Amino acid sequence: MTRILIADDHPVARAGSRRCLEVEPGVTEIGEVSTGADLLDRLRDSQWDLLLLDIHMPGGNGMEILRDLVSRHPELRILVMSALSEAQYGRAVIREGAKGYHCKSGNLEELSRAVRIVLAGRRYVSSTLAEIMASDLDYKADPHRPPHERLSARERQVFIKLAAGDGVSTIARELALSVKTVSTYRSRILEKMGFTSNADMTGYAIRNEMFVSVT
């Protein structure tokens, strides 16, 4: 018997998660809350096996809520969800004790897979997040490597085009990718290299004479 609590302030998102969970074998109860305060009340009143936690709910800072939950309810398995890419929050929430991170732009089949993995007592890491974490390990093994060497081949390709002033739509068309995918690559590049804007990329590329490698 498995009890799952959904904490999300978007009714449509809660409904989608509920539909996904209702067909999972062994799930006997699905609860819903829409604020941080309601979440804390429900956890005080009853025990749950899994919490699907939207990191951006009203009623408190999402990372602070996660830390508090991990401290107060160490037995509770938490799967964090967000509309933001794994590059922006995935590693951080796992470091804080979450059992996984699911990007809401993913499909319901992937959410079902994540739920099954976490309920089985393992951590869920998407293929995208696994690549990011692998790059982090490579970089830590040699901290003197230049930041652009943290990028995968595709990320470096997108980086050069962004640094050269190409827009996301143009890059998507040239590389036969979706605009959303290119935007995700951009977020990962900014995160890995510690930049905040395309201008930072341009300056770095100029200083490191990288515009000879535009393919």
C-alpha positions as CSV (number, residue, x, y, z in Angstrom):
1,M,0.0,0.0,0.0
2,T,1.5,3.3,-1.2
3,R,0.4,6.8,-0.2
4,I,1.6,9.7,-2.4
5,L,1.2,13.4,-1.8
6,I,1.3,15.9,-4.6
7,A,2.5,19.4,-3.6
8,D,1.9,21.8,-6.5
9,D,0.1,25.2,-6.8
10,H,-1.0,24.5,-10.4
11,P,-4.3,22.6,-10.6
12,V,-3.6,21.3,-14.1
13,A,-0.2,20.0,-13.1
14,R,-1.7,18.3,-10.1
15,A,-4.4,16.7,-12.3
16,G,-1.8,15.4,-14.7
17,S,0.3,13.9,-11.9
18,R,-2.7,12.3,-10.4
19,R,-3.7,10.7,-13.7
20,C,-0.2,9.3,-13.9
21,L,-0.2,7.9,-10.4
22,E,-3.7,6.4,-10.4
23,V,-2.6,3.6,-12.7
24,E,0.5,2.8,-10.8
25,P,0.2,-0.6,-9.0
26,G,0.0,-0.5,-5.2
27,V,-1.0,3.2,-5.0
28,T,-3.8,3.3,-2.5
29,E,-4.1,7.1,-1.8
30,I,-3.1,10.3,-3.5
31,G,-3.3,13.6,-1.7
32,E,-3.0,17.1,-3.0
33,V,-1.8,20.4,-1.5
34,S,-1.2,23.8,-3.1
35,T,0.9,25.8,-0.6
36,G,3.9,25.2,1.6
37,A,1.8,25.7,4.7
38,D,-0.7,23.1,3.7
39,L,2.1,20.7,2.9
40,L,3.6,21.0,6.4
41,D,0.1,20.5,7.9
42,R,-0.5,17.3,5.9
43,L,2.8,15.9,6.8
44,R,2.2,16.5,10.5
45,D,-1.2,14.9,10.3
46,S,-0.4,11.7,8.4
47,Q,2.5,9.6,6.9
48,W,3.2,9.4,3.2
49,D,5.6,7.2,1.2
50,L,6.4,9.7,-1.5
51,L,6.1,13.4,-2.0
52,L,6.0,15.0,-5.4
53,L,7.2,18.5,-4.6
54,D,7.0,21.5,-6.9
55,I,10.1,23.5,-6.0
56,H,8.3,26.9,-6.7
57,M,5.1,26.7,-4.6
58,P,4.0,29.8,-2.8
59,G,4.4,29.9,1.0
60,G,8.2,29.7,1.3
61,N,11.5,29.3,-0.5
62,G,11.5,25.9,-2.3
63,M,15.0,24.9,-1.4
64,E,14.5,25.9,2.3
65,I,11.3,23.8,2.3
66,L,13.2,20.9,0.9
67,R,15.9,21.1,3.5
68,D,13.3,21.4,6.3
69,L,11.4,18.3,5.0
70,V,14.6,16.2,4.7
71,S,15.5,17.1,8.3
72,R,12.0,16.6,9.8
73,H,11.0,13.6,7.7
74,P,14.1,11.6,6.8
75,E,12.0,8.6,5.9
76,L,10.0,10.5,3.3
77,R,11.0,10.0,-0.3
78,I,10.9,13.3,-2.2
79,L,10.8,13.7,-6.0
80,V,11.2,17.3,-6.9
81,M,9.4,18.7,-9.9
82,S,9.9,22.0,-11.8
83,A,9.3,23.6,-15.1
84,L,13.0,24.6,-15.1
85,S,15.7,22.5,-16.7
86,E,17.8,20.0,-14.8
87,A,20.8,22.2,-15.3
88,Q,19.3,24.9,-13.1
89,Y,18.1,22.8,-10.2
90,G,18.7,19.1,-10.7
91,R,22.1,18.8,-8.9
92,A,21.1,21.2,-6.2
93,V,18.0,19.3,-5.0
94,I,19.8,16.0,-5.0
95,R,22.6,17.4,-2.9
96,E,19.9,18.7,-0.5
97,G,18.4,15.2,-0.1
98,A,15.8,14.8,-2.8
99,K,15.6,11.3,-4.4
100,G,15.2,12.7,-7.9
101,Y,14.3,15.7,-10.1
102,H,11.7,15.6,-12.8
103,C,11.4,18.4,-15.3
104,K,7.7,19.1,-16.0
105,S,8.4,19.5,-19.7
106,G,8.9,15.7,-19.7
107,N,6.2,13.3,-20.5
108,L,4.0,11.3,-18.1
109,E,5.7,8.1,-19.0
110,E,9.0,9.5,-17.6
111,L,7.2,10.7,-14.5
112,S,5.9,7.2,-14.0
113,R,9.4,5.8,-14.4
114,A,10.8,8.3,-11.9
115,V,8.1,7.4,-9.3
116,R,8.7,3.7,-9.6
117,I,12.5,4.2,-9.3
118,V,12.2,6.4,-6.2
119,L,9.6,4.1,-4.5
120,A,12.0,1.2,-5.1
121,G,14.5,3.0,-2.9
122,R,16.8,4.3,-5.6
123,R,17.6,7.8,-6.9
124,Y,16.1,8.9,-10.2
125,V,18.4,10.7,-12.5
126,S,17.3,11.6,-16.1
127,S,19.7,11.0,-19.0
128,T,20.2,14.8,-19.2
129,L,21.1,15.2,-15.6
130,A,23.4,12.1,-15.7
131,E,25.4,13.8,-18.5
132,I,25.6,17.0,-16.5
133,M,26.8,15.2,-13.4
134,A,29.3,13.2,-15.4
135,S,30.8,16.4,-16.8
136,D,31.1,17.8,-13.2
137,L,33.1,14.7,-12.1
138,D,35.4,15.0,-15.1
139,Y,36.0,18.7,-14.3
140,K,36.6,18.0,-10.6
141,A,39.2,15.4,-11.6
142,D,41.2,18.2,-13.2
143,P,40.1,21.6,-11.8
144,H,42.7,23.4,-13.9
145,R,40.9,22.6,-17.2
146,P,39.4,25.6,-18.9
147,P,35.7,26.0,-18.3
148,H,34.7,25.4,-22.0
149,E,36.1,21.8,-21.6
150,R,33.2,21.1,-19.3
151,L,30.9,21.3,-22.3
152,S,29.8,18.3,-24.3
153,A,30.4,18.3,-28.1
154,R,26.8,19.6,-28.8
155,E,26.9,22.1,-26.0
156,R,30.2,23.5,-27.4
157,Q,28.6,23.7,-30.8
158,V,25.7,25.7,-29.4
159,F,28.0,27.8,-27.3
160,I,30.0,29.0,-30.3
161,K,26.9,29.9,-32.2
162,L,25.5,31.8,-29.3
163,A,28.8,33.6,-28.7
164,A,28.8,34.6,-32.4
165,G,25.5,36.3,-31.9
166,D,23.1,33.7,-33.4
167,G,19.7,33.6,-31.9
168,V,18.1,30.5,-30.4
169,S,15.6,30.1,-33.4
170,T,18.5,30.4,-35.9
171,I,20.5,27.8,-34.1
172,A,17.6,25.4,-33.8
173,R,17.0,25.6,-37.5
174,E,20.7,25.2,-38.4
175,L,21.2,22.2,-36.1
176,A,17.8,20.6,-36.7
177,L,16.8,21.0,-33.1
178,S,13.7,22.4,-31.3
179,V,13.9,25.9,-29.9
180,K,13.2,24.4,-26.5
181,T,16.2,22.0,-26.8
182,V,18.5,24.8,-27.8
183,S,17.2,26.9,-24.8
184,T,18.0,23.9,-22.5
185,Y,21.5,23.7,-23.9
186,R,21.9,27.4,-23.3
187,S,20.9,27.0,-19.6
188,R,23.3,24.2,-19.2
189,I,26.2,26.2,-20.8
190,L,25.5,29.2,-18.5
191,E,25.5,26.9,-15.5
192,K,28.6,25.0,-16.4
193,M,30.7,28.0,-17.3
194,G,29.4,30.3,-14.5
195,F,28.0,32.9,-17.0
196,T,24.9,35.0,-16.8
197,S,24.4,36.2,-20.4
198,N,25.3,35.7,-24.1
199,A,27.7,38.6,-23.8
200,D,29.7,36.7,-21.3
201,M,30.0,33.9,-23.8
202,T,31.1,36.3,-26.6
203,G,33.8,37.8,-24.4
204,Y,35.1,34.4,-23.4
205,A,35.1,33.1,-26.9
206,I,37.1,36.1,-28.1
207,R,39.6,35.8,-25.3
208,N,40.1,32.1,-26.0
209,E,40.1,32.5,-29.8
210,M,37.3,30.0,-30.2
211,F,35.6,31.4,-33.3
212,V,37.7,29.2,-35.5
213,S,35.6,26.2,-34.4
214,V,32.0,27.1,-35.4
215,T,30.9,23.6,-36.5
